[in-house]
Amino acid sequence: MTNPIIVGHRGARDLWAENSLTGFRNLLDLSVESVEFDVHLSASGELLVIHDATLDRTTERSGRVADLAAGEYRSVILKGTDEHIPTLEDVLEIYAPTGLELHVELKADADGKPYQGLEAKAAAMIDRFGVADNSFLTSFSGEVLKTIGEVAPHIRRLSSLNQKSVQALGLRQSVEAMLRVSDVLAIEKALLLEEWELLSALVPAEKLGVWVPNEVEDLSFWLKRPLRQITTDRPDLAVKAREGLFDAAH
C-alpha cells in the first residue's frame, strides 16, 4: 500500500486561524491531498464553517452559532484575523477548481443534537459545486451518517471515532456499526495505537485513518502504518516527514 494521504485539519489549525479562508487558501501551497473542515447550521438556514457550536473560543463574539441571524456571520470576526466566519459556499468556491479531497464534518448544536436537515443542505451545496466525487460527509454520529446515506447516497461517508464516542456500545460494536454506514473510519490516535491489533483487523487499511498527530516523530510513525489517511494540524510537517521517508526508500 502507498503512503497515507495527508488531510489538513480545519485547514491547518496550527499554522493559520482554524477554519479561516486564509488557512484554506494557504493549504493549497502544501502538497496535501485533502482538507477537513466543519459545518454548523444557523437558524436562518446558513451553512457556516466553524468547529464549535458556540462562537466564544474562535471568534470575537459569544453565543450560539445557531442563533446568528441571516447575514450576521459577516460581522463575526475570527480571533487574530480580520476575517469573518466563512460559509460552506465560500470554502467550496476555493476548492472546487482544485480537485482536492474534501472532508466536510457535519457538527451538532450546542445541546449535542444534530441539526435538522443539515445533511441534505450540505449535500445540495456540494452538488451545486460539482464536487460530490471528491467529497466525504463526515460525523461522529451513526444516525447522521445513516441519514446522509438516505439523502445523498452518491456522496461517500466518513465516521470519526474516539474514546468517548465508543463508550456506549464498546469498541468492537461501535466499529462494526460505523462500518455499516461509512466508507472510511478515522480514529483518534491514542485509541488507534492502544487498540491497533483489533482495529487493523476489523477495518481494512484502505478504510482506516488516524487523527490528529502533529509532531514529526509521531507523523513519521503513522506514515509507516497501513492507513488510508492522516489528519493533522501540521500538514507542512506531515509533507516533510513523508518526503523524508520517500527519500530514505530511494
N, C-alpha and C positions, 0 to 999 in steps of 0.2 A: 504493500500500500504506500502511496506517496505521502509526503509530509502533510500534516493537517493544514487546512486553510486558516487564515487569521481574520478574526472579526473585531472591529473597533467598537468597544463597549461604550454606549451612549456617545457615539462619535469617537472620542478618545479622551475620557473624562480627566485623566491625569495630565494631559497636555494642554487642553483648552476647556473653557466652560462646558460642562456636560450638556448634551442635547442643545447645543448652540449652532447657529448657521455657520459661524466661523469655524467651529470644530468640524462640522460636516464637510465644509469645503476643503479645509486643510488636510483632512484624511485622504483626499484624492491624490495628494502628493506622496503618500506612502504606498508601498507595494502590497496592499492588503486586498483580499478578495471580497470582503463583506463588511457591513456596518450594522450595528444594533442600536435601536432607539425605542422610546416608549410613547404610548399614546393614551391620553385621557379624553373623555367626552364632556364638554360643558353642557349646562342646562339648555343653552341656546342651540346645541347640536354641532358645535365646532370641535374638530379633531385637533387637540393640542398636544404638542410633543414636549413632554416633561415627565420626569420619573416619579416624583412623589404625588400623592393625592392632594397635598397642600402646597401652598406657594412658599412657605416660610424658609426652607433650607436653601433653595437655589435662586430665589428672586428677592427683590427689594420690598416685596409686599407680603401680606399674610392672608390666611383664609383658604378656603377650598377651591381647587381648580374648577370643580363642577359648578360653583356659584358665579363664575365670571359671566357677565352679560355679553351679548353679541358684540364682537369687535373690541371688548375690553382688554383682551390679551395683548393688544398693541401697546398698551401703556404699562404692562407688567415687565419690568426690566430685570434681566438676569444679572445676578451679583457679579461684580468685577468686569462688566461689559457695558456697552451702550445699546445692547440688542434686546428685543422683546422675545417672549416665548414664540417659537416657530409653530406653524400649523403643519399637519401632515402634508398638505399640498405644497408648502414651502420646501419641505425636505425632498419630496418626490421630484420637484422641479430640478433640484440639484442632481439627483442620482439617476433619473430616468434615462438620460442620454449615455450613461457610463457603463451600463451592464453590470454594475456592482451588485452582489447578492445582498438583499435587504432582509433584516430580521426585525419585524415590526411587533413589538410586545404590547399586547392589549392589557392595560392595567385595571385594577379595581378602584372603587371610590374610597373615600376616607373611612367608611364603615367596613371596608373589605368586601363590598358587594360588587359583582360585575355590572358594568354599565349596560342598561337595556339597549340593544340594537347596535352596540359598538362593532360587533363582528361584521355585520352586513355593511355598515357605513365605511369601515376601514377597507373592506374588500372592494367596495364600489370605487373608492378613490384609487386603489391600486390598479383596478381595471381601467379607470379613466386615463391613467398614465401609461398603460400598456406594459406594466412590469410584473404581471402575475407569475410569469415563468421563472423569474429570478427572485421571487419573494417567498418568505415564510411569515405566517402569522403565528405569534408565539404567546404562551401563557403558562402560569403555574397551575391553572385550573383545568381539570379534566372536563368539566361541564362546558367551559368556554371553548375548549378545543373541539368538543363534540359538536357544539353549535357552529363553529367555523366549518366543520366537515359538511354540515347540512346546508349552510347558506352560501358557501364558497368552496365546493369540493375540488375546484381546479387549482386552488392555492395550497401549497404544502404547509404543514403544521409542525411546530417545534414546541416541545414541553420543557420547562425548566424545573429542576428538582434540587432541593436542599434538605438538610436535616429536618427542618420544621415541616416542610411540605409532605414528607414521607411518614410522619409520625402516626397519623390517623390509621392508615392501612398497614403500615410496616413497609420495609424496603422492597422486598420481592413483589408483593401485591401492588404496590404503587407503580413500580416499573412496568409490570405486566399490564396494568390498567392504562398507563400512558402510551405504551407501545400500540395499543388498540386505536388510539386517537391521534398519534403523532408519527411523523416521518423521521424526526430526529429528536433525541433526548440530550439535553445539555445539563450536566450535573456539576454542582458546586465542588471545587477541587478537593476540599478536605474529606467530603463524603466519598468522592470517587477514589481517592487514594486509599482510604480506610477500607473500602469495600470493592477494591479493584477486581479481585478474583470473581466475585459474584456478578458484579455489574458488567464486566467484559464478557462473561459467559452468557448473560441474559440479552445484552444489546450488541448487535453486530457493529464492528468498527466503523462502517460507513454511515451508521446512525448515531454515533456517540460523540458528544462534545464535552469540553470542560470549561468552567468559568470560575474565578477570574484571576489566573496567575499574572503577576505584574513584574516580578524580578527576573533578571537574566537567567540565573541558575534554575529557577522554577520553570520558566518558559522553555529552556533547553530540555529539561526533564520531560515535560509534556510533549514537546515536539518529537521526541523519540518514541512516544507511545502510539499504538494503532488507534488513531482517532480521526474523526471527520474534521473537527474544528476546535480552535482555541479562541475563546472570547476574552479580550484583555483591555485594560485601561491604558496600557502602554504598547500599542501596536508598533511603534517605532522600534522598541527593544525586541519585540517578537520577530519582526522582519530581520533585524540584525542577527538575532540568535539563529534563525532559520538559514540565513546566508552562510553563517559560520559553520553550521552542520553540513551544508551542501559543499562548501569549500574543503572541509575535512574529509568528505567522502570522495573527492575527485582530485 
